[in-house]
Amino acid sequence: MQEWVSQKGVTMSIKYAVLGLLHYKDMHGYQIKDHIENNFGYMWTVNYGQIYNTLKALVDEGLITLADVVPSSSGAPHKKLYSITDKGKQDFRTWLTNSPEKQMLLRDPFLMRFIFFGFGDKGDALRIIDEQIQFYEQQFIHRKRNLPRWDKQGMYVRMIAELGLNFNEMFLRWLYRVRGEIRESADKDLHMEAGALF
C-alpha cells in the first residue's frame, strides 16, 4: 500500500486504515495501533507516533471524535475511545470508490540491509536471515491460526488475511533458499582459505 501525505500531514494509508477499523466499532488508540501492527504489518510498517498523530489530525478534521476519555489509575496516559463521524464515513466511502495507486511497495529494513550484505560478513548475514526465518515462522503460525476468526468478519477480510498468509509463506520460501545459497558460498570460501594455507 503506497503511503503519501495529505495537506494536513496525515499519512493516507494510516488514515484510511483507522477510518476502516472504526467502522467495526469504537476503539481505543492502543487497540487501533495493535490492529494495524498485527494485521496490516505485511503491507507497511508504522510507529506509535504516526498513529497518534493521525488520530489527532482526524479529530481536527472532524472525521472521528473522542467518544470517551478514561483516566488511567497507573499514571499512564488517559485511554481515549475514538468513534467515526458521518463526515468520516463519507470520506471513507469516497476513498473506497477511487482506484488505488498502481504500484506495490515493500518497505522492510531487512530487505534494505540484504541488498548491501555483499559489503559485510556472510556469517552476520546468515545470523540475521536466521532471525528473520524465526520471526516469519512464528508469524505464519499466528496468521494460519487466525484465519477462521477473520472469516467471520466477511469475505473480503478473509481474502486479505489469506493474502497475508500467502505473502508470509512466499517470503519464508525465499529466506530458506537464500540462506542455503549463502551457506554454500561461505563453505566454498572456507575451503579456498584452507587450500591457500598449504
Backbone hydrogen bonds, N-H to C=O, Kabsch-Sander energy under -0.5 kcal/mol:
donor,donor_aa,acceptor,acceptor_aa,energy
6,S,10,V,-1.8
9,G,6,S,-1.8
11,T,9,G,-0.6
12,M,4,W,-3.0
15,K,11,T,-2.6
16,Y,12,M,-2.3
17,A,13,S,-1.4
18,V,14,I,-2.6
19,L,15,K,-2.3
20,G,16,Y,-2.2
21,L,17,A,-2.4
22,L,18,V,-2.2
23,H,20,G,-1.1
24,Y,20,G,-0.5
24,Y,21,L,-1.3
25,K,21,L,-1.0
27,M,82,Y,-1.7
29,G,80,K,-1.2
32,I,28,H,-2.2
33,K,29,G,-2.4
34,D,30,Y,-2.3
35,H,31,Q,-2.6
36,I,32,I,-2.5
37,E,33,K,-2.5
38,N,34,D,-2.8
39,N,35,H,-2.5
40,F,36,I,-1.8
43,M,40,F,-2.1
44,W,40,F,-1.7
51,I,47,N,-1.6
52,Y,48,Y,-2.0
53,N,49,G,-2.4
54,T,50,Q,-2.0
55,L,51,I,-2.4
56,K,52,Y,-1.9
57,A,53,N,-2.2
58,L,54,T,-2.6
59,V,55,L,-2.0
60,D,56,K,-2.3
61,E,57,A,-2.0
62,G,58,L,-0.5
62,G,59,V,-1.1
63,L,58,L,-2.2
64,I,58,L,-1.2
65,T,83,S,-2.9
67,A,65,T,-0.9
67,A,81,L,-2.8
68,D,81,L,-1.3
70,V,79,K,-3.1
75,G,72,S,-0.7
79,K,70,V,-2.8
80,K,78,H,-0.6
81,L,68,D,-3.4
81,L,79,K,-0.6
82,Y,27,M,-3.2
82,Y,80,K,-0.6
83,S,65,T,-2.5
85,T,63,L,-2.3
89,K,85,T,-2.2
90,Q,86,D,-2.1
91,D,87,K,-2.4
92,F,88,G,-2.3
93,R,89,K,-2.2
94,T,90,Q,-2.2
95,W,91,D,-2.1
96,L,92,F,-2.4
97,T,93,R,-1.2
98,N,94,T,-0.7
98,N,95,W,-0.9
105,L,103,Q,-0.5
107,R,105,L,-0.6
108,D,106,L,-0.7
112,M,108,D,-1.8
113,R,109,P,-1.9
114,F,110,F,-2.8
115,I,111,L,-1.7
116,F,112,M,-0.6
116,F,113,R,-1.3
117,F,114,F,-1.6
119,F,116,F,-2.0
120,G,117,F,-2.0
125,A,121,D,-2.0
126,L,122,K,-2.5
127,R,123,G,-2.0
128,I,124,D,-2.4
129,I,125,A,-2.4
130,D,126,L,-2.5
131,E,127,R,-1.8
132,Q,128,I,-2.1
133,I,129,I,-2.6
134,Q,130,D,-2.4
135,F,131,E,-2.2
136,Y,132,Q,-2.8
137,E,133,I,-2.3
138,Q,134,Q,-1.8
139,Q,135,F,-2.2
140,F,136,Y,-2.3
141,I,137,E,-1.9
142,H,138,Q,-2.2
143,R,139,Q,-3.1
144,K,140,F,-2.5
145,R,141,I,-2.2
146,N,142,H,-1.5
147,L,143,R,-0.7
147,L,144,K,-0.7
150,W,146,N,-2.1
151,D,147,L,-2.0
152,K,148,P,-0.9
152,K,149,R,-0.6
153,Q,150,W,-1.5
154,G,151,D,-1.2
158,R,154,G,-2.2
159,M,155,M,-2.2
160,I,156,Y,-2.2
161,A,157,V,-2.0
162,E,158,R,-2.1
163,L,159,M,-1.9
164,G,160,I,-2.2
165,L,161,A,-2.0
166,N,162,E,-2.6
167,F,163,L,-2.8
168,N,164,G,-2.3
169,E,165,L,-2.4
170,M,166,N,-2.6
171,F,167,F,-2.8
172,L,168,N,-2.1
173,R,169,E,-2.1
174,W,170,M,-2.0
175,L,171,F,-2.5
176,Y,172,L,-2.7
177,R,173,R,-2.0
178,V,174,W,-2.7
179,R,175,L,-2.2
180,G,176,Y,-1.9
181,E,177,R,-2.1
182,I,178,V,-2.6
183,R,179,R,-2.4
184,E,180,G,-2.2
185,S,181,E,-2.0
186,A,182,I,-2.7
187,D,183,R,-2.5
188,K,184,E,-1.9
189,D,185,S,-2.0
190,L,186,A,-1.9
191,H,187,D,-2.1
192,M,188,K,-2.3
193,E,189,D,-2.3
194,A,190,L,-2.6
195,G,191,H,-2.4
196,A,192,M,-1.6
197,L,193,E,-0.6
197,L,194,A,-0.9
198,F,195,G,-1.0
